[in-house]
Structure formats: structure tokens, C-alpha cells
Amino acid sequence: MLDERLGQLLQAAVPHEARVAVLLVDIRRFRFVNETIGRQSDDNTIRECARRLRESWPEQDNVGRIASDRFALLLGEFDNESELLLAIEQTVISTFQTAFTVDGHTFSLSAVAGIALFPEDGADVDTLFKNAEAALVQAKAASEPYVFYQPQMNARMAHTLLLESKMRGALEHEQFVLHYQPKVRTHGARIAGFEALIRWKDPDGGLVGPGEFIPILEETGMINEVGLWALRRVLRDQAEWRKRGLDVPRVAVNVSAVQLRRRDFTEQMRSLLANNAGQALDIEITESLLMEDIEGSIEKLEEIRDLGVKIAIDDFGTGYSSLSYLSRLPVHALKIDRSFIDGMLRANENMSIVSSVISLAHALKLKVIAEGVETDEQCRVLQELECDEIQGYLVSKPMPADEVARMLQQNALAA
């Protein structure tokens, strides 16, 4: 049956060029149970191992016992390697950290795994199982909890684990910082607001951009803590600018899918804003995220809007928004994805998309912000198309909070 399921997973993966994982898991010290406390307890221990493996593995129906103390686990079409690594860590390591109590006896067991991946390590059932077996032998010899068939995969996963560990340290030791990128009005070049962009001050490697660590934060759930920190930091920086007598701009913060899905996200926002008079906070949410649960998103965002928070749809044009839903969403702005801005002077199709999005947004009484503007020619075209605001390196790179204060002072003097 497990062979058949793996065959089905492989067939389903081919059209999408997806990946499939095969794990062979050995239970360590199982012979000790058999020899020490008897066969009946031995059977009950295997049942408990099976229960733990099934409950911790993302695809519970794809877990099978294939030998006395060996299980096979299959994972189909996983999104990325970090998702796979998290599943392995939870199943092979975390689930065996709790001692077993069977028939009045308490003892510890551990597991070791060999992993093969489709299509890198084989294109058929037999090859994948054979290579997972080879990886399992290597894991036992090296006394490692798990080993991938390809050595380079082991190195990559080790890097991911190291990065996750560093992320936890970064949160604990306050290594995250916010940089702010201004948005200016297309006509007049006056500052319209800022977007807060998170950076990580890695003690070993310097300033790291979000593309390298945000996926890890999302997969581990740490994005909730870091996201709340970013919101608090923005409000604190705004309070500091206000103390200096500056005209405090609206600041937008990106909200991830993990944060928005939380049941208490609206309450978190309400609690944050309750003690921050005069706040000028916006949030940006990607189009694809909104479409995952459109009715739930509308309800949550309406509550957040009622708190005085403005909402923008980020990366607009890359998802699949329905116009009927777009008209119902409580948003104030659309941000055109930088890929369209980058290509609008090279391809008529991109120019048509940019022009159409601006016209659509204005018809719905929404503001339009163009991301990734880097040249004077792009700016000129966006002016002609009546885009409301631009953001990008043509205006300014993201900057620390102190530099924002200086920019606001200069902006006030130029008024």
C-alpha cells in the first residue's frame, strides 16, 4: 500500500515539477525493550511509536511500518526545504524527546532517519527506497539523527538549522532593526509616507535583507513575535519624531499570512493602538494572502480599518483578485508590483497592465503607489499615467529612523 501511495505521489508531482520526500525511520534501542520487558510490552511500544509518528507527520496517511522497528514516511509536494526540515525535526527528534511509559515501565527511545528526494535521488519507487536506505545506513554510522542521500542537501539543511537558531538569538538579543523607505507624491515630490522594512544585524555577517530570513520566521512561527515587535517599533519611532516637533508621516508595515490568520490579530492591533495617541499606522498585505480567505479577510480588515489603520494591497497584479471582491475590501491603496514597473518601458503588455491598474484603482477611489521606481523615465511615465505616489531607489534607499528625522526636517523647511 505504501508503494502504491508513493507511486501516486510521484505521478501527481511530475506535471507540477514538484518534489516528494521518502524517509526511512529506525527506532533506536528497540531491542532493549524486547529483551528487558518482554514481547507484549514490545508490541505496545511499537504501537506508541506508530501513534507518535502519525500525529507528528504532516501527512498521517503516508506513514507505514515496513519492518519490526522501521517505518517509512512520505511527504508529497512540499513547498520548500525548510518546510520539510521542520517536519523531520518534529517527527524524528521532537516526538521522541518525551519518555515512553509502557506497561508500568518508563524508558527512552530515539529515532534515526535516511531521506531520499524525488526527483534528485530517483524517479521511481524502488530507487527512492533504496537511496533512503543508503542514507539511513550513513546516519547510523555517523550517529546523526537524519541524513539526506545527497551530501549537498545535508549541508543546505545544516545551514537552514543554523539560520533558525540565529533567528531565535536575534529576537532574544534585539538584533532586528527597521529601515524606512519614503513614498513621495508623483507630482511635487512631497513625502507621502514611509514603508518600514525589517533588517537583521547579523553579528557575523552584517546587515541581512528580509528575503533570507523572513521565510524561516514564517515557517517557525517566530514571525508573530517579530511582526509585533515591528509594529511596536514603528509606533515608538513615530512617538520620538513627534517629540522632536516633526510632522509625523504615516508608516506602513508588512503583515504576513501567518499573522493575519491568527484569531487574535485584531485584538493585538487594538491593544497596540490603545496606548498610542496620534498614531499614523498603515498595513500592507499581499494580494495572494487576501484571496486565501476573502470573507474572513474582509471581516478582519474592516475591524482594523475602524481602529484608524489604513490598508494597502501589496504586489498588486501578481495574484488573482476578483473585481467584485476588490470593490468590497476595506483598502485605501494598491501598490503595483515592481516587476511591472521594471518592465513597462520594455514591453507593451506591462505598460498596459500599469495603466489599467491605475485606471481601475481611481475608478474605485483608491490611491495607487508604484514600487521599485529607479529611473527618471519610469517616473515621467507614471506621472503621465496619473499614478499617485512612487517608491524606490530613485527617491531613496531605506534608511534608519535617525535619517528619517533629518529628512522630515528638510521636508518641513522646504514647505
N, C-alpha and C positions, 0 to 999 in steps of 0.2 A: 504493500500500500504506500509506503514511504517513497519507494522507487517511482511509483505512478505519480505521486504528488510532485516529486522533483521534476519528472518529465513534463508535467503540465505547467509548472512554473517556468521551465526553460522555453517551452513553446510560447507562452504569454510574453516572455521577456524579449524574444527576438525582434518582433515588429517595432518595439519601442527602444531598442538598443539599451535595455535595462540590465541591471546586474542582479545575480542571485547568489546567496551565500549558503554553503554547506558546512556545518560544524559537526565534528565527532567529539563527543564528550565522555571521558572516562572518569569514574568515581574512584578517587584515591582512598586507600585504607579499607576498601570494602571487604577484602579477605579477612581483615582483623575482626570485623563484625561477625562474619561467618564462623570463624574459629573460636571466638571468645564467648558469644552469647547465643549461638545456635541458629539453626536453619529458619525456624519460624520468625525470629527477630530479623534474620537476614531478609526474608520476603517483605516484612513490614518496612524495613529500612529502604528497600528499593521502591516501594510504593511512595514513601515520603520523598525520596529523591525525585521521582517522576512528578509528584504534585508540585514540588518547588520549581522544577524546570518549566513545567507547563505554565505556572502562574507568573513566572518572571519573563518568559519569552514572548515577544510581540505577537507571534502567530502561533497560538496554542495548539491548533490542529496539526501543525507541522513539527511535532515532537514525537519521536518514536524510540522505543527500546529495541536495540538491534543485537545485543549480547548480554551476558549476565550482569555486567556492570558498565555497559556502554550505551549511550543514547546518541541519536542523530537529530539535529535541529536544522530546519530550513527557513530561510528568510528571502522572500521574493520582492524584487523591485524596490529595494530600499533607496531612499532619496540621496544619501551621501554617506561617506565613510564614517563620519562622526556618529551618525545615527546607528550604524552597525556596531561601532565600538562601544557605544553606550549600552546597547542590548547585550553584547558579550560581557561587559563588565558586570552588569546587573545579574546575568544568569550564571556565568562561570565563577564569579568571585563573590559578589554580594550575597547571593542566595545561600551560600554555604558558610557564611560567617557566623550564623546562628547555630548553636549546638543542637544535635539531634537527641531527642528523648524517645526511646522506643522500648516498650515492654518493661518500663521501670529502669532502663539503663540510659545514662547520658554519656554521649561521646561526640567527637568532632570528626567531620569528613571534609574533603576538599575535592575540587574537580580540576581537570586539565583538558584543554581542547586543541584540536587541529582544525584549521579553517581553509577551505578552498573556495574560490570565487569564479563564477561564470561571468564573462567569457574568458577571462585571463588564464585561468588554470584548467580549463577543459570545456568542451562543448557538449558533452553527453553525461548521462547519469554515472556510468561506470568510471569514467576518467575523473570526475569530480570527487567521487567517494574514495578512489584510490589516492588521489593527491591530498585529500583531507586526512587520510590515514597516514601518509608520509609526514604531514605537518604535525600530527599527533605524536608520532614517534620522536620527532625532533623536540617537541615541547616537553615530553617526559625526560629525554636525555639532558635537556638544558635546565630542567626544573623550573620552567616558565609556566604560568597559568594558561597561556594560549600562544600559539604560533601560527602565522599565516604561511601558506605554501610558498609564496614568493617573498624572498628576503626584503626586497624594497618596500613591500607592504608593511612588514614589521617595523621598518624604520619610520614610515609615514605615520603609522598608528602611535608609535612611541612619541613622535613629535606632537600629535594631537593630544595625547595624555599629558605631556609636559605643558602644553599651552593651557589645557584646562586647569591644571594645578596652579599655573601662574595667574590665571584669571581669578581664582579664589584668593590668592595672595594680593592681587591688585585691588580687589574690593576691600579686603581687610586693611591694607596699608594705604588706602586712598591714593592710588596711582592713576585713577581715571581723571581726566580733565575735559573741560568743554572749550571748544573754539567756536567762534561766531562768524558766520558769513553774511554780509549785508545783502539785502534786496533793495533795489532802487527803482524809483518810478522811471519808466521808459522816456517820458517827456519831462525834462527838468532835472533828472538825475538826483532827486532828493531821496534821502533814506526813507524807506517804507517799513523796514523791519529787519530782523535777523533770523537766521536759522541756526540753532545750536547743534553742533556736530561733536560727537564724543570721540576722544582720543585716549590712547593708553600710553602712559610714560613708563615703558619697559626699562627697568634699571640696567638690563643687559644690552638692549638693542635700540634705545631711544624712543622717539615718538612713533607709534604704530597706528595706522588707519583702521577704520571700523571693519573693512572687508575681511581682515584677518581674524578678528576675534568675536564679532557680533554673532556669527553662526554658532560658535561654541557656547556663548552666553545663552542663546535661544534653546539649544539642544539640552543644556544642563538645567535650564530654568532660572539661571542667575540673572537673566535679562530683566526679571521682575524687580530685583533689588537695584540693579544698575539703572534701570529705567526710572524708578522712583528717585534715585539719587540725582539723575539728570534733571528731573522736574524741580526738585528742591534747590539744586544748584542755580538753575535759571532764576528762580524766584529770589534767591539770596543775592545774585548778581544785580538783578533789577533793583532790589532794595538799596544796594550800595550805590548804584548810579543815581537813584533818586536822592540819596543823602548828599550827593555832590551837586544837587540842583539841576541835574540834567533832565531833558525831556525823554522819559523812558520809552523806548520803542517796543513794539510787540515782538515777541520772540517765539519762534516755532520749534517744537520738539518732536522728533520722530517717535511714533508709538508702534511697537512691534505687534505681530499677530498674537504672540504669547501673552502680552499684556492685555490686549483688548478682549481676549477670550475669557479672562478672569471674571468671575461673577462680581467680585468686589472692586473692579476697576473704577466704576463711577464713584463709589464711596471713597476710594483712595483720592480721587481728584477733588471731591468735595472737602475732604479733610485737609488736603494741602492748601486749598484756596481760602479756607475759612479764616486762616490767620495771616493772610497776605492782602492787605488792603491795597487797592490801586493796581492789582496785578494786570499784566497785559500779555497773557499766555495764549499761544495757538498750539494746535497739534496737527501733525501731518500723518496721514495713513495711506498706505499704498492701495491702489485701485483693486488689485487682486485680492487683498485681505478683505475689503468691504464685500466683495462678491461671494466670499465663502459662506456668509450667513447674513444675507442682506436685511432681512426683517429684524434680526437681533441687533445688527449694526445700527439701523435707523433708530431703534428704541434707545440704545445706549448713547448714541451721539446726540440725540435730542436732549437727553438729561445733561450731558456735558456742555452743550451749547447754552442751556439755561443757566449754567454757572458763570457765563461770561466768556467762555473759551471759544475761540474761532477755530474752524476745522477746514483743512485743505486736503484735497486728494492728490497724493504724490505720484510721480511716474505715470501721469495720465497718458493713455494711448497704448500702454503695454498690456492692459488687461482686456476684459470683455464686458464692460459696463452696458447695461441696458438703459436706453434713454428714459424709459418710464421710471426706472429706479433712480436715475441720476436727478430727475426733477424732484424726487421726494427726499433725497438725502439732505440733512441739515448742514450743508457745507457752504463756505463763503468763497472758495477759490479752487482752481485747478492748476496744477503745476505740470507743464508739458515736459515729458521726459527728455533728458539731454541727448538721447540718441537721435531724436527727430531734429533738434536744433543743430546738432553736429552735421547732419546730412541734408539739411534743407537747401543749401546752396549748391549741392551736387546732384540732387535727384528731385525731379518734379513731384514725385509721389510724396516725399517728405514735406515739401513746401505746401502741397495741397492739404496734408494732414494738419500741419501747424495752422494754416489759415482757417480750416474747418473747425478745429478745436476752439480757436479764438472766437469765431462767429457763434458757435454753439454756446459757449460759456456766457458770452454777452447777452444772447437771447434768453438765457436762464438767470440773468442778472448776477453772474458770478465773475469774480476777478480772475485774470489769467497771469500766471508767473512762468517765465521761461527759464529753465535750469541750464547750466553749462554754457552760458554765453561767454565766448572767448575772443571774439573779433569785432572790430568796428562795423564790418559789413553785416554780420549777424544782427548787431544792434540796430543798424539802419533799417534792415528788412522788417524786424519786429516792430519798429516804430511805425513803418508804413502799414503794417497789418493791425495796428492799434492794440498790440499787447500791452498790458497794464504795467507789469514790472519785469525786471530781469535780475538774474542772479548768476554769478560765475566769476571766473578769474579776470575777465575784462573789468569788472568792478573792483573786486578784491579777493584775495585768498582768505580762508578762515583765519581768525585772529583771536588771541587770548582776551579775557574780559577787560584788562587794563587798556589794551589798544582800542577796544570798543569805546571806552570812556573818552579817549582822546579824539576819536572820530566823531563822536556825538558833540563834543565841544566845538570842533571845527565846523561841523554842520550847523550848529546854532549861530556861530559867528558869521557864517556865510548867508544866513537867512535875511 
